[in-house]
């Protein structure tokens, strides 16, 4: 009996050892089979896709939204490569891009998944040139001029540049005179640093601020309609006497370093000095007169105001009106986004056809 038990124990041990061996072999075999078949995850599924939106303020600028997806793998991240029809490239996921000019562009997005799988998407973009926007000043009231006014802290030594254009209105009435007035603390004409009368078919002229000698020495170009004309006016005040000013128009120097003066007689000299001693604090673009109306138009664009009071010339204000919407009123009482003075009237944003 003892021998039988020993023999049975040996058989049980043998069977257990055999099973253990088969388990190990089977496990190893499974692993080897996986290696032989390549193992790991299946390749990803990559779908490149994007949408585009033109900028409301600049038709050359587009925002691109990357809607691409990666499926089938754990790491669904991807790299993006944009080709803007040969005009430029980007590796941002969802870039904003400004094209160099109008035209037809084949925009291509290439998406590369983390496992190297690639897909592309292409869209044809028709890019148009932006329409130029500007301030349109008219005169619809017979008791005031049309006006765009900018008020600022006094600038002792400064410079103003802008473009202007005069044009007929829809009823083809005669084009009236436009004005640019650079003033100190008072906008009364006699207290202006300098005011220029802008013509459409005759040489321009000083209206305020210039002495007889300055008027005689000035060299004015002749005004023309329907053309953008550059203007530059600079001034310098020492805080003691009245400022000097210089004017150029259409690339032509009109006068340099003229002494500002009042045209209202000796009695206005103290008031003129008081108003101008600290330099310019008001800029006025005006159209027509206080006593009648006109359907003509005075256009103003690309305003840049500089100050050199810190010892270095810096830009303190600029407006090319491109960030505004055609039809916007430039009176802050009507349009809270306007940076101009509340005395602005009959001044709106317009754009070329």
C-alpha positions in Angstrom: 0.0 0.0 0.0 2.8 2.4 0.8 4.3 1.7 -2.6 1.1 2.4 -4.4 0.8 5.8 -2.6 4.3 6.8 -3.5 3.7 5.8 -7.1 0.5 7.9 -7.2 2.3 10.9 -5.7 5.0 10.7 -8.3 2.4 10.6 -11.1 0.6 13.6 -9.7 3.9 15.5 -9.5 4.7 14.5 -13.1 1.3 15.7 -14.4 1.6 19.0 -12.5 5.1 19.5 -13.9 4.0 18.8 -17.4 1.1 21.3 -17.1 3.4 24.0 -15.8 5.8 23.4 -18.6 3.0 23.6 -21.2 1.7 26.8 -19.6 5.1 28.4 -19.9 5.6 27.2 -23.4 2.2 28.4 -24.4 2.7 31.8 -22.9 6.1 32.2 -24.6 4.6 31.0 -27.8 1.8 33.6 -27.7 4.4 36.4 -27.2 6.5 35.2 -30.1 3.5 35.0 -32.4 2.6 38.7 -31.6 6.2 39.8 -32.4 6.1 37.9 -35.6 2.8 39.7 -36.6 4.1 43.2 -35.9 2.3 44.0 -32.6 1.3 47.6 -31.3 -1.6 49.8 -32.4 -3.1 49.9 -35.9 -2.2 53.0 -38.0 -4.2 56.1 -37.2 -7.0 57.6 -39.3 -6.2 61.2 -40.1 -8.7 63.6 -41.6 -7.4 67.1 -42.5 -10.1 69.8 -42.5 -10.3 73.6 -42.0 -12.5 76.6 -42.4 -11.7 80.2 -43.2 -13.2 83.7 -42.4 -12.2 87.0 -43.9 -11.5 89.8 -41.5 -14.2 92.5 -41.4 -11.7 95.3 -41.2 -9.1 94.1 -43.8 -10.2 91.9 -46.7 -6.6 90.7 -47.2 -6.6 89.1 -43.7 -8.1 85.6 -43.1 -8.5 83.6 -39.9 -8.2 79.8 -40.5 -9.7 77.3 -38.1 -8.2 73.9 -38.0 -10.9 71.2 -37.7 -8.7 68.2 -38.4 -9.1 65.0 -36.3 -7.0 61.9 -35.6 -8.6 58.7 -34.6 -7.5 55.1 -33.8 -4.5 55.8 -31.6 -4.1 56.9 -28.0 -2.1 60.1 -28.8 -4.4 62.1 -31.1 -2.2 65.2 -31.3 -1.0 66.3 -34.7 1.4 68.9 -36.4 0.0 71.4 -38.9 1.8 72.8 -42.0 0.0 75.6 -44.0 0.9 76.8 -47.5 -1.0 79.9 -48.4 -0.9 79.4 -52.2 2.8 80.2 -52.4 2.3 83.6 -50.6 3.6 82.3 -47.2 3.5 79.4 -44.8 2.7 78.8 -41.1 3.0 75.9 -38.6 0.4 77.4 -36.2 -2.6 75.1 -35.6 -5.1 77.8 -36.5 -3.3 80.8 -38.0 -4.4 84.3 -39.0 -2.7 85.3 -42.2 -2.6 88.6 -44.3 -2.1 88.0 -48.0 0.2 90.3 -49.9 -2.4 91.3 -52.4 -5.7 90.4 -54.1 -5.8 87.2 -56.2 -6.7 83.5 -56.1 -4.8 81.4 -53.6 -4.9 77.6 -53.2 -4.5 77.2 -49.4 -3.3 73.8 -48.3 -3.2 72.3 -44.8 -1.0 69.2 -44.2 -1.7 67.4 -41.0 0.8 64.8 -39.6 -0.4 62.5 -36.7 1.9 61.4 -33.9 2.4 58.0 -35.6 3.5 59.7 -38.9 0.2 59.3 -40.8 -0.5 62.3 -43.1 -3.6 63.9 -44.7 -4.1 67.2 -46.6 -7.0 69.6 -47.3 -7.1 72.4 -49.9 -9.4 75.3 -50.3 -9.4 78.1 -53.0 -9.5 81.6 -51.5 -10.6 84.6 -53.6 -8.8 87.5 -51.9 -10.0 91.0 -52.8 -8.2 94.3 -52.0 -9.6 96.2 -49.0 -11.8 99.3 -49.7 -10.3 102.5 -48.5 -12.2 104.1 -45.7 -11.9 107.8 -44.6 -13.7 110.6 -42.8 -16.4 112.2 -44.9 -17.2 115.8 -43.9 -20.2 117.6 -45.4 -22.3 120.6 -44.5 -26.0 120.1 -44.2 -26.7 123.0 -41.8 -26.9 126.7 -42.6 -25.9 127.8 -39.1 -22.6 125.9 -38.8 -19.8 124.2 -40.8 -19.4 120.5 -41.1 -16.5 119.6 -38.8 -14.3 116.8 -37.5 -12.5 117.9 -34.4 -9.8 116.3 -32.3 -8.9 117.6 -28.9 -5.8 116.5 -27.0 -3.4 117.6 -24.3 -1.3 120.6 -25.4 1.7 119.7 -27.6 4.4 122.4 -27.6 6.4 120.9 -30.4 4.4 118.8 -32.8 3.6 117.7 -36.3 0.4 116.7 -38.1 0.2 114.8 -41.3 -2.9 113.7 -43.2 -4.4 113.2 -46.7 -7.4 115.2 -48.0 -9.6 115.1 -51.0 -12.5 117.3 -52.1 -15.3 116.1 -54.4 -18.7 117.0 -55.7 -21.8 115.6 -54.0 -24.7 113.8 -55.6 -26.4 117.1 -56.8 -23.2 118.4 -58.5 -23.2 121.6 -56.6 -20.0 123.7 -56.6 -17.4 122.3 -54.2 -17.0 124.6 -51.2 -13.8 125.4 -49.3 -12.3 123.0 -46.7 -10.2 124.1 -43.8 -7.6 122.7 -41.5 -7.2 124.6 -38.2 -4.4 124.0 -35.7 -5.4 125.8 -32.4 -4.3 126.0 -28.8 -6.7 126.3 -25.9 -9.2 128.3 -27.9 -10.7 127.3 -31.3 -11.7 130.9 -32.1 -10.3 131.7 -35.5 -8.3 134.8 -34.4 -6.6 132.6 -31.8 -5.5 129.8 -34.2 -1.8 128.9 -34.5 -2.5 128.5 -38.2 -5.6 127.8 -40.4 -5.4 126.9 -44.1 -8.2 127.3 -46.6 -8.3 124.4 -49.0 -9.4 125.0 -52.6 -10.5 122.7 -55.4 -9.6 124.9 -58.4 -7.3 127.7 -57.1 -4.2 128.1 -55.0 -4.8 127.4 -51.4 -4.3 130.2 -48.9 -4.0 131.1 -45.2 -7.1 132.1 -43.3 -5.8 132.6 -39.8 -2.4 132.8 -38.0 -0.3 134.2 -40.8 1.1 137.7 -41.0 1.1 139.7 -44.2 4.8 138.8 -44.7 4.0 135.1 -44.3 1.1 135.4 -46.8 3.3 137.1 -49.3 6.2 134.6 -48.9 4.0 131.5 -49.1 4.2 129.3 -52.1 0.9 127.4 -52.6 0.1 124.7 -55.0 -3.2 124.8 -56.8 -6.0 122.8 -55.4 -7.6 120.0 -57.5 -10.7 117.9 -57.0 -10.9 114.1 -56.7 -7.3 113.6 -55.8 -5.7 112.6 -52.5 -3.3 115.3 -51.4 -0.8 115.0 -48.5 -0.5 117.8 -46.0 2.0 118.4 -43.2 1.8 121.1 -40.6 4.4 121.5 -37.8 4.7 124.0 -34.9 7.0 124.9 -32.1 6.3 126.8 -28.9 8.8 127.8 -26.2 6.1 128.7 -23.6 7.0 132.3 -23.8 6.1 133.7 -27.2 3.7 132.7 -29.9 4.6 129.5 -31.8 6.2 129.2 -35.2 4.7 127.0 -37.8 5.6 125.3 -41.1 3.3 124.0 -43.9 3.8 121.7 -46.9 1.2 120.4 -49.3 1.4 118.0 -52.2 5.1 117.5 -51.4 5.7 121.3 -51.8 7.0 123.5 -49.0 4.6 126.3 -48.6 6.4 128.2 -45.7 8.9 127.4 -43.0 9.1 128.8 -39.5 6.5 131.5 -39.8 5.5 133.3 -36.6 1.9 132.7 -35.7 -0.1 135.9 -35.3 -3.7 137.1 -34.9 -5.7 138.7 -37.7 -8.1 140.4 -35.3 -6.1 143.5 -34.6 -4.0 144.7 -31.7 -6.7 144.1 -29.1 -6.6 140.3 -29.8 -2.8 140.0 -29.3 -3.0 139.1 -25.6 -5.8 136.6 -26.2 -3.9 135.0 -29.1 -0.7 134.7 -27.0 -2.6 133.1 -24.1 -4.3 130.6 -26.3 -1.2 129.5 -28.3 1.7 129.8 -25.8 1.5 126.1 -24.9 1.2 124.9 -28.5 -1.6 122.9 -30.1 -4.5 121.4 -28.2 -7.2 121.3 -31.0 -7.3 120.1 -34.6 -10.3 121.0 -36.8 -11.1 119.8 -40.3 -14.0 122.0 -41.4 -16.1 122.2 -44.6 -18.0 125.2 -46.1 -19.3 128.2 -44.1 -21.7 129.0 -41.3 -24.2 130.7 -43.6 -25.1 128.1 -46.2 -25.1 124.4 -47.1 -23.3 122.3 -49.7 -23.6 118.8 -50.9 -19.9 118.8 -51.8 -17.6 116.6 -49.8 -14.3 117.0 -47.8 -12.5 113.7 -47.3 -9.8 113.3 -44.7 -7.6 110.2 -44.2 -4.4 108.8 -42.7 -4.3 111.3 -39.8 -1.0 111.0 -37.7 -0.2 113.4 -34.8 3.3 113.5 -33.4 4.8 115.1 -30.3 8.4 115.9 -29.7 7.9 117.3 -26.2 9.8 114.4 -24.6 12.8 115.1 -26.7 12.0 112.3 -29.1 9.2 112.4 -31.7 6.5 109.9 -30.9 3.0 109.2 -32.3 0.3 110.3 -30.0 -2.7 109.7 -32.3 -3.4 108.1 -35.6 -6.4 107.1 -37.6 -6.7 105.6 -41.1 -10.4 104.7 -40.5 -9.9 101.1 -41.7 -10.9 99.8 -38.3 -14.3 101.6 -38.6 -17.5 100.8 -40.4 -18.8 102.7 -43.3 -21.6 105.0 -42.2 -20.4 105.3 -38.6 -20.9 108.8 -37.1 -17.7 110.3 -35.8 -19.5 112.4 -33.1 -19.0 110.6 -29.8 -22.5 111.7 -28.7 -23.8 109.4 -31.4 -21.0 106.8 -31.5 -19.3 106.1 -28.2 -16.4 104.5 -30.0 -15.4 107.7 -31.7 -12.2 109.3 -30.3 -13.1 112.7 -31.7 -14.6 115.8 -30.0 -18.3 116.2 -29.4 -18.3 119.3 -31.7 -17.8 117.0 -34.6 -20.8 117.3 -36.9 -21.7 116.0 -40.4 -18.6 113.8 -40.1 -19.0 110.1 -40.9 -17.0 107.2 -42.2 -17.2 106.5 -45.9 -15.4 104.1 -48.2 -14.5 104.0 -51.9 -16.5 101.9 -54.3 
